Amino acid sequence: MTKEKTKVYIYTRVSTTMQVDGYSLEAQKTRMRGYCAFNEYEMADEYEDAGKSGKSTVDRMAFNQMIEDIKAGKDDVRFVLVFKLSRFGRNAADVLSTLQVMQDFGVDLICVEDGIDSSKDAGKLMISVLSAVAEIEREIIRAQTTEGCVHKAREGKWNGGMSPYGYKLIDGQLILNEEEATVIRTIFDLYVNTTAGPSGVAKYLANHGVKKTARRANDNDYFSEHVIRSILINPVYMGKIAFGRRKMEKIKGTRNEYHVVNSDDYILADGIHEAIISEELWEAAQAKMLRRHNKYRRSNKRENERTHLLTGIVKCPICGTGLYANKATKRKADGTFYKDFYYYACKHRKKIEAMYAHTESR
């Protein structure tokens, strides 16, 4: 009678750093398939997370699906095989708690390269030690990466990612895109030298048929108020490189949840790229934004607290987006104050109106 083979799951994970170090997904799979063949294990299924960090299990869809399949007893597996323990996770608490869940359902973990089997007496002890080491390694990698970015920023070099509007990225350097740069100059000139705010500048560009080059597949062709605002506060346009304006901060009361926060303590260095506007024009734009912010905050703080109780609760009946609170002032024919009107609006309506306005003007 043929002996029934032990069924196993194979899990592989790779992050950008690990790809550089050589632990590619295919390399991990090849090693574990060989291990299965040698031990006469049957691979019931394979799960992989590409480009996912090991700091948390939250965003690892394949990993979470594997655990759910184990709980459901889908394939009656006995082991989960990973190349190294660091592929399973780099957070000691996550590793141990997940392993406990697996063992509750009769499934153990085998780390092929590390030679660890959690079903053995010393296996779980080794996993406890190595998972703590993996977490420390993750923090070291993060610190080294950050230090490299800081050094690059101090040298005035671009730190990666998509090039800002007005520039193109060639061999890692920001090179002026004159067609886009002309639009950037127009945006700053309109904002500083007219009474228009970011919304007014966006409407002006839309009404004059000025479109932006899409950076992503789902990008809107027109400049939104948000895009205008992000352009106005970006020091790259005056020839500077900023690093650390936004940082990841741990959410209090959580284990592995973070959010992005603005930071006043950041690097601002002279860039090696060509500036699009003068430093004086950029400073003038910041001064106007500060004045507008302070004026709005003073005039609307108490009114918002009293009258805008449904902010974040009411939704747009068309697109489902949360409505934002606003105030309009009605004046008499002679310009004197008449009455304030409070209302809720959808941020997407402005984009639609701008597109319609441009269409009708053609």
Secondary structure as GFF3:
##gff-version 3
##sequence-region A 1 362
A	DSSP	beta_strand	6	14	.	.	.	ID=ss1
A	DSSP	alpha_helix	16	21	.	.	.	ID=ss2
A	DSSP	alpha_helix	25	39	.	.	.	ID=ss3
A	DSSP	beta_strand	41	50	.	.	.	ID=ss4
A	DSSP	alpha_helix	61	72	.	.	.	ID=ss5
A	DSSP	beta_strand	79	82	.	.	.	ID=ss6
A	DSSP	alpha_helix	85	88	.	.	.	ID=ss7
A	DSSP	alpha_helix	92	104	.	.	.	ID=ss8
A	DSSP	beta_strand	108	111	.	.	.	ID=ss9
A	DSSP	beta_strand	116	117	.	.	.	ID=ss10
A	DSSP	alpha_helix	123	154	.	.	.	ID=ss11
A	DSSP	beta_strand	167	170	.	.	.	ID=ss12
A	DSSP	beta_strand	173	176	.	.	.	ID=ss13
A	DSSP	alpha_helix	178	193	.	.	.	ID=ss14
A	DSSP	alpha_helix	198	207	.	.	.	ID=ss15
A	DSSP	alpha_helix	225	232	.	.	.	ID=ss16
A	DSSP	three_ten_helix	235	238	.	.	.	ID=ss17
A	DSSP	beta_strand	240	243	.	.	.	ID=ss18
A	DSSP	beta_strand	246	250	.	.	.	ID=ss19
A	DSSP	beta_strand	258	262	.	.	.	ID=ss20
A	DSSP	beta_strand	267	270	.	.	.	ID=ss21
A	DSSP	alpha_helix	279	307	.	.	.	ID=ss22
A	DSSP	beta_strand	324	331	.	.	.	ID=ss23
A	DSSP	beta_strand	337	345	.	.	.	ID=ss24
A	DSSP	alpha_helix	347	361	.	.	.	ID=ss25
###
